């Protein structure tokens, strides 16, 4: 009688976890990571599961950036991901990923109406991801040449302002979109940077 009750409880728990993506197990090499599961999958990044995270980011950079910016735990997840990428020799890939987010062109400047206000979600997401990655790069400056190569840019000069260098691609945005980018950049950079 007791064992059948335990089986029923275990089956119910497994069903509930399967129906709720927030309780998904961290990805393994054989288990792809969805955009929705990206944050949860960064809780324990190992060399074996980093390729699944890279594939998720590469597959939907806009969706992952949006999740990181708006979901609880996004800042920490971004810090863990960027740090793991640099520590495992993937700074060039990280630069390529950021370039894809920053170089969306017109969609970055597209306003959206919400609750009677105008906002720029893509510019905000790009600023947030740029600031979070920038905070990690500030403590791993040796990775800048590889990162810059991936981003398709020349590395910053030794005396250059890293924040200004990272934000350069956003300088062509119209003023309101640029303000959204800058505000999100500063918030992510301050919150992510270890002092």
N, C-alpha and C positions, 0 to 999 in steps of 0.2 A: 504494500500500500504506500509506504513512504517513498520507495524508489519511483513509482509511477507519478507521484506528486512532484518529485524533483525533475523528472523528465518533462512534465507539463510546464513547470516554471521555467526550465531552461529553454524549451521550445518557444514559449511566449517571449522571453527576453531576446532570443535570437531574431524572432520575427519583428519585434519592435525596433531593434537595432538595424535590421535590414531595411526597414521602412523609413528610417530617419538618417539622412546623409550626414548629419552633424555628429553622429556616433560611429562613423565609419572608421575602420581600423587604418592605421598608417599604411601607406602603399609599400609593397614589396616590388622587387624587380619584375615579377610576373603580373603585377596588379597595376593597371594604368590609373592615373590620378585625373579626376574630373576637375573642371573649373570650380565647382561647388565644394569639392573636397580638398582643394589646394591648401588652405590654411591648416586644416587638421593634419594633413600629410607632412607639414613642416615641423611637427612637434619632436620628431626624432629623425633627423636627416643623417643617413649613413651613405657611404659611397655606393652601396648597392641600390638604394632607392632614389638617388639624385637624378639619374636619367629619366625616371618617370615624372619627376617634378619639372625637369627641363622640357620634356615633351608636352606637358600640360601647358606650360607658359608659352612655348612656341606655337602650340595649336590654337590658343585663344588668348593672345596677349592683352587685348582690350578687356575681355571678361575677367581675366585674372587680376588685372590692375583695378578694375571696378570692385571686385571682391576684397582685395587688400585694402582699398581706400575706405570702403563703407562698412565692412563687417568687423565685429568685435574680434580682437586678436590679430588684425591685419598688420599693424605696425610690427608686432613681435615676429609674425610669420615672415614679413619682408626682411627684417634684420637677420633672422636665422637663415633664410634662403640666400640672401646676398653674401653673407659670411661663408656659408658652406660652398657656394659657387667659387669664391675667391680661394678658400682654403684647399679646394680640390682641383685647382688649376683651370677653372672655367670662367675666368674673368673676361676673356674674349667673347664667349657666348653671352655673358651677362651684358656686355656692351652692345651686342647685336640685339638683344631683347629690349633694352632701353631705347635704342634707336627706333625700333619698330613702334614703340609706344609714343615716342616724341614726334616721329615723322608721319603722323597720320594725315597731315595737311589740313584741309578744310574741316573735317569732323571735329578737330580740336577746338575750332572757333564756333561751332554750332551751338547756339543757345537753346535752352529748353525752358518751358514755363512749368512751374510747379508751385501750387498754392499762391498764385498771384505774383510770384517773383521769377526773375530770370536768373538762370545759373548755367554754368558751363561744365557739365559733368566730365567730359573727356579731358578738358584742360586741367580740371581738378585732379583726376586720376593720374594724368601724366606728371603733374607737379608733385603729387604725393609719392609716386614710385621713384621719381628722380631724386627727391629729397631723402628718402629712405636709403636708396643705394648710395647717394652722396655721403651720407653719414658713415656708412660702412667703409667706403673708399677713403674717407678722411683718416681712418685708422689703419688702412692697408695701402698706402701710397705706392708701394712697390708693384701693385697690380695695375696701376694706371696705364702703362704702355700697352698691355694686352687688352685692357678694357677699351681704350681709345681705338685700337685697331679694330675691334669688333664693332664699335660704334661708327666706324668709317671716318674718324676724325684724327687730327694730329693730337698727340698728347699735350696736356697743358705745360706751359713753361714752369720751371721750378719755383718761380716766385709768383705764379698766377693764382688768382682767387679760385679755388676749386668750385665753390658754389656758382660763381659767375660762368665758369667754363661749362659746367653741367647744364646750366640754364640757357646757354646760347641758342640752341635750336628753337626755343620759345620766343625769341626776340621779335619774330615776324608776326606773332599773334596780335589781333586787334586788342586795344587796351582792356576791355572787360574780361576777355579770355585770358590775357596775360596776367591780370590781377588775380584771377582764380588760380592759375598755375602757380604764381609766386606765393600766394597765401598757403596753398597746400604744400608747396615745397618747404617753406619755412617751418610749418607745423610738423611735418614729418622729420625734417632734419633735426630740429631741436629735440623732439621726442625720442628719436632713434639714437642720436649720437651719445655714446658713452663718454662721460667727462672724468 
